[in-house]
Amino acid sequence: MARKSLKPQLNQIRVWVGQGRTDAWIAHQLEVPVAQLETFKQEFELTSTEGGVAGFDEVVDLRAADDAQVAEALEAEEAEQAKAAEEEARLRAERIAAGEEEPEDESDGDDDSNGDGSPRARRGRRGGRGRRSGAKTLEGSFDHGEEGYGLWLDPAIAENAVYAEHWAGKRSVTVTVEADRIVIRRADDD
């Protein structure tokens, strides 16, 4: 079995060592043998000071920093949208002042006309059988094993009416692999 490179996890290992985590715990988290972890720690001179709990209180919670960045990005986006709406309103006001565009009647918008006296077309349904519900998303996993490949679906699939009607008991399928998805279709059982 090839050794798993630990270099991509160097910073995380440093944090764990600084927190005083045991080699066995770190090795378990990284799914590597303890001996490989010990060799890696020696190679990069990763040792805990003060008996194994050094730096535990000093570890910065990066989630707060991430939340702050997300909030800042959202505020910037809202400000940009407000600025764009303000600019559009200014340009519209200029067009109205120049006589290029007629001002809209800014009423409640509850009237059922579209401005030319004819009633506005209504959308949607008024009763009936109801809308067809969208496809329910279920979880699954794609298994790459020594014996081949497999697709494991959530056991709740057995309760799905579409699966029960069209897929249950079928074993022959065709598979199309694309860059962002894998499409599985029933093979025709003629």
N, C-alpha and C positions, 0 to 999 in steps of 0.2 A: 504494500500500500504506500502510495506517495505521501510524503510529508506535506502537511498543510502550512503554507507560508503565514507567519504571524506578523509580518511587517505592516500590512494594512491596519492591524489592530494595535499598533505600537502606542498610540496616545491613550487608547482605552485601557491597555494593560498598565500604563504608567499611572492612570487614575486609580485603578483597582489596587495596585501595589501601594500607592500613597494612602489609600484607605485602610490598608492592612489586611486585605483579602488574602486568603491562603492560596498557595499554588494549586492545590487540588480543586478549589472552588473556581479559580480562573481557568484552569485547564478544562474543567467540566463545561463552563460557559462557552469556551471556544472550541469545544469538541476535539481536543488534542491530548496526547499523552502528557503526563506531568513532567516526564524527563525532557520532552521537547520544550516545554515551557521554561523549565529551569535553565536549559542551555541558552534559550533565547534571552532570558533575563540576565545571564552572565555576559552574553555577547554585547548587550546594550547597557550593561551596568545599571540594571534596574533593581534597586534594593530599597527597602523601607527603612526609614530612620526612626529612632525612639521606640523601638520595640514593636512596631507593626501597626500603630494607629496614627502615624504621622499624617498630617494633612487632611484628616477626615472632616474636621470642622471647616477647613479652608476650601473645600471643593465647591465650586460655583455651580449653581443650578442653571443650566443653559436654557431651560424652558422659559424662564422669565425673560431672558434676552431675546429668544425667538418670538415670544408673544409681543414684546415691545416692537420688534422689527415688523411683524405682521400688522400691528395696530398702526404703525407709522405709514406702512404701504397703503393700508386702507384709507387713512386720512388723506394721503397724497392723491389717491385715486378719486375720492369724493371731492376734494378741492379742484382737481382737474375737470371733473364732470360739471361742477358748479360754474367754473370759469367758462367752459364751453357753452353751457346753457345761457350764461350771461351774455356772451359774445353773440350767440344766435339771436337773443332777444334784442340786443343793440342793433344788429344788422336788419332785423325785421322792422324795428322802429324806424330806421333810416329809409327802408323801402316804402313803408307806409307814408312817411313824411314826403317822400318824393313822388307819391302817387302811383308807384309801381305795383302796390299790393293793397288790398282792402283790409281794414281791421276786422278781426273776428269778433262776434258777439260773445263776450265772456260770461255767459249765463251758467247755470248749474250744470248744464249738459244733460239734464233729465228729459228734455223734450224729445219726442220721437220723430224728428225730422232731420234731414241732412242739409238744410240750408236753402234748398230750392223749392220748398213747399211740399214736396212729396215725402211720404213717411219713410223712415229709415228701415232698411231691411233688417229683420231680426235674425240672429244666429242662435244656434243651439236647439235643443230638443225640449219638448214640453210633455214629458211622460213617456210612455211607451215601454219597451222591454229593458231599457237601461243600456248603458254603454258596456262594451266588451272590456273586461279588465285586462290590463297589460300583462305581459309575461312576468311571472314572479321570479326574481333572481335567487338562485340557490348557490350554495358554496360547493366547491369541488377541488380536487388536487390532481395534478398531473405527476405520475410516478415514473421516474427513470430508474429502473432496476437492472440487475445483471441478467434477468430472464427476459427482459423486454420493457415495453412501455405500457402504462395503464392509466386509466382515468377513473378516479374514485369520486363518486357523487354523494352529496348529502343524503342520508337515509330518508329525509322528508320527500324526496323525489317520488317515492312510492305512492304518496298521497296526492300527487299532482294529476289532475284529470287528463291533461294533454299527454303526459307521459304514459299513463295507464292505457289510453286509447290508441296511441300511435307508436309507442316505443317499447312497451313491456314485452319481453320475450324475444325481441329482435336482437340478433347478434351481428349480422352483416351490415357494415357501414362503409361509407367512403369518407375520406378525410382530405380536406384542403388546408394547406398551411400557408398563411399569409404573414406579413411582417408584424401585425398587431393582433392577430387572432387565429384561432384554429377552428375551422368549421367542420362539424360532424353531421353527415346526412345519412339517412337510411338508404341502404342499397336496395334496388328494386328486386323483390322476391318473386319474379315471374315464373 
